[in-house]
């Protein structure tokens, strides 16, 4: 699809973190766009070798995302208190 203007992501969750650097995580995220439209995601992932790999399901869209359905797979490279993610997924609009 077309490139999106800047958007804000709020992420919260919890996990089972182990001494060897691995983890199982799950939580929620909210994406808010410059036009006020937003949607939520429910995600789960596994952490190993500096990567956080998982899936997300999108729901509760507002504005141009109202009635949306979608999901994605992601692979995030962990960089201390930051991360960079490769995401591939779909959003279906009514």
N, C-alpha and C positions, 0 to 999 in steps of 0.2 A: 504494500500500500504506500501511500504518500508519506513523506517525512512529517512527523508531528512537531509542533512548536513545543517549547519547554513545558514540562509537567512536573508535578510534585509527587513523590512516593513516600507514604508512611508505612512502615513495616513493624509488626510486633509478633512475637512468638516465644516459644520455649523449646528446650531440647534436652537430650541425654548426652552430656559431654564426657568423654573418656580421656584418661591421661595420655593415650597414644595419639591424640589429635583427631580422632574420629568422633562422629556424632550423628544422631538422628534428630531432626528438627521438624517443627510444624508451626503454622501460624497463619496470619492474615496480613494483607496489604491493601492500601487504598491509593488509587491513582487519580489525581485531580489535574485537569487540563486548564489552559488559560481561558477557555470559553465557559468555565464553570462545570462542565460535564465531568462525571467521575464514574468509577466502578471499583468493586472490591475483588480480591482474589483470596482463595484458601489454598495454601501451599504446604508441601511436605518435601523433605530432602534428606540426603545422606552426605556427610562431610568425610572426606578422605584425601590425603596427599595435597592439601591446599586448595581443594575444589569442593564446592557445594553444589550437588547435582540433584535435581528434583523435578516435580511437576506442580502446576497450578491450575485451578478451575476458577473462572471468572463468573461474577454474579452481581446483582443489585446495581445495575447501571442507571445513571441519571442523564438528563439532557440527550445528547446524540447517541448515548449508549443505552438508553432505556429499552428494556426487553432483550438485551443482548444475551448470548450464550457464547462460551469460548473456553479454551484451555491452552496450555503451553507446556513446553519442557524447557528447562534452563540448566546452564552450566556456568557457575560463578567462580572466578578466581579470587581467592581471599587475599586481601592486602592489609592486614592489621585491622584497623577500625573502618576500612573501606572495602569495596568489592567492585569488580567489573563482570558483567553478565552477558553471555550469549543466550538469546531467547528466541525460540521458534514456536509459533502457535497460530491459532485462528480465533477470530471474533466473528460471530454471525449476528447480524442485525435483522429485526423483523421487517 
